C-alpha cells in the first residue's frame, strides 16, 4: 500500500510537470512577445540554458518595449557586445518572484548581472520591485521604471513577467549624479579626487545633497581646507556588505560613514531623515550601490561630521547642520562639469520604502529572497548579445 501511494504521488508530480510549459512554450503563448521569441530563436543555446534553469524570473520586454528603443541607445548597445550581455543578464532575476509578492514597500531583487565591468554590488545588481499606482513595477538605472503588462506566465524554471520598457543597467555614481542635476556634489568629488573612489567602491550608499543645499554653505565651503572638504564629503558615504537600500533602513538605524563618524536615520509617517537632512528621492540605483538624493531644496542641509543633530520626527523639512555658514552666489563646483545626456526619471515624491513605510520598519514586503541557482551559464548569455536587438 505504501509503495502504491508513493507511485501515485510520483505520477501526479510527473503530470504536473508535464502541464507546466517550457520556456519556449510560455514565450510563444503570448503574441506580445513575438519579437523577443524571434530574437531568442536566433540563439538556441541561450534558450536551452535559460530553459533548464530553476528558480528564476524573466522580465520579458514586450513588442512595444522593443519599439521604444531609440537610435542612440540601440547604437550604444549594438556597438558594445559586453553591454548587450549585461542588459540581458539584468532582465533575469535570481529567484522566483510572483506579482502578488510585490507590495507598496520597495524590495531589491538580485539579478544575474555580476559582470564587474558594469556592477560592483555583492550578489548581483538589483532591480527595485514595487507597486506603483496598483501596477507591479520594476525600477532600474536612472530611476526608470518598467511596468508589468502581463504577470505570472509560468514555465518549468520559474515565472515570466511581460514588461512595457527595457530595463536600464545602472550607471556610475558620477554619471547618475550628473543625470540627477547634482552637479555641485559631482564637482566637489572631482575637486577632492574622490570621484574615482566613489565610482569604484563596492556596495556604496551615498546621501546626496542638492545644488541648492551646497550653495547655501558655498561661501564657507570655499574657505575649507582640502582635508576639511574631504571630511565633509566622506561623511555622505557609507560602505558595507551590501548597499543601504531603503528596505534596510529603520527608525533609529545608525550608519558608520567613510569619514568614521555616524549618521542616524529617523523615519516618521513616511518622512525619512538622515541626521537633520530630509531624503526625498530614495533608492536611485547606481553601478556600485545606491544613492538617496534630492534635486530640490528638500534635502536642506549638507551633512556635517561635527554636528550630528537629529531631525524632529514631526518635522516636514530638514534642519541646518552648518549653522552660520555663508552662501555662495551660485552653486559651487559646477564649473567644467559634464552636461547630462540623460536625466533621472521623475515621479511624484514618495516616501522611502513606499506608501507602506509609515511605520518605523521598512521590509521587503514578502518578495522571495534570491537563491543563487548557478544554472544559467554566462557564456550562453554573452553569445546572445550579438543578436539581441537584430
Protein Blocks (a to p, Z undefined) as FASTA:
>chain_A
ZZmmmmmmmmmmmmmmmmpccfklmmmmpmklmmmmmmmmmmmmlmmmmmmpghiacddd
dfklmmmpcfklmmmmmmmmklmmmmmmmmpccbdddfklpcfbdcddddfblbfklgcc
ehiaadddddeehiacdddehhiacddfbghiacfklccdddfbdcdddddfklmmmmno
pamlmmmmmmnopmmmmmmmghiacddddfklmmmmmmmmmmpcfklmmmmmmmmpccdf
bdcdfklpcehiacddfkopacddddeehiacehjbccfbghiacfklccdddfbfklmb
ccdfkbccdcdfkbcbdcdfbghiacdfbdehkgopacdfbdcdddddddehijklmpmb
dcehopacdddeklacfklmmmmmmmmmZZ
